[in-house]
């Protein structure tokens, strides 16, 4: 199986413009994500997908692979799809695509490898990672996406709100009576699934929660999950970056 890893990276960000180029202990954020992804043995090619000349030139400076995409994309999945189409038109064939978040410089090759392993199973078309939640603060943070999973490991629902409600207990005690999971923003798609996703229109669930994966579930697509013990740190604001600098090597 030929697996293509795509790292979407845009310059314009409401809370942190130029985020991919932010320096972290001597290396840019996008450089760190690229290098971590490149360490994954099962990945055949790593490409940064961007609509900004500054990011494109910077990736080329550290000898990375980059592709220009349009400016119209509403999410990383859409940008990944255009990138895959551009590469395919140029003669590069792939069987699966992994969307690696460009603003998570602590992503581990082991996590990406877990997605690759899931995608090798014929019955799995879309794969992602989850992690156990052990703090109420995390559980009730609307910026942390929670995942409800079934016995077979398939995602049932994604929400910014804690689900399920644990009846007969105060919210502060829910975490002691049910195992909750947070979503780790790595996605893997078989080629045909990525194509199908791009044909779907946003549904009511996605519009309510502002979570694109709900569009897939609402249209009957299955999302398989696997639990990781590694935490990833997403950078959304300059303050997030300052906090990261205190703990990263």
Secondary structure by P-SEA (a helix, b strand, c coil): cbbbbbbbbbccccccccccccccccccaaaaaaaaaaacccccbbbbbbccaaaaaaaaaabbbbbbbbcccccaaaaaaaaaaaaaaacccccbbbbbbcccccccaaaaaaaaaaaacccccccbbbbbbccccccccccbbbbbbccccccccccccccccccccccccccccbbbbbbccbbbbcaaaaaaaaaccccccccccccaaaaaaaabbbbbbbbbcbbbbbbccaaaaaaaaaccc
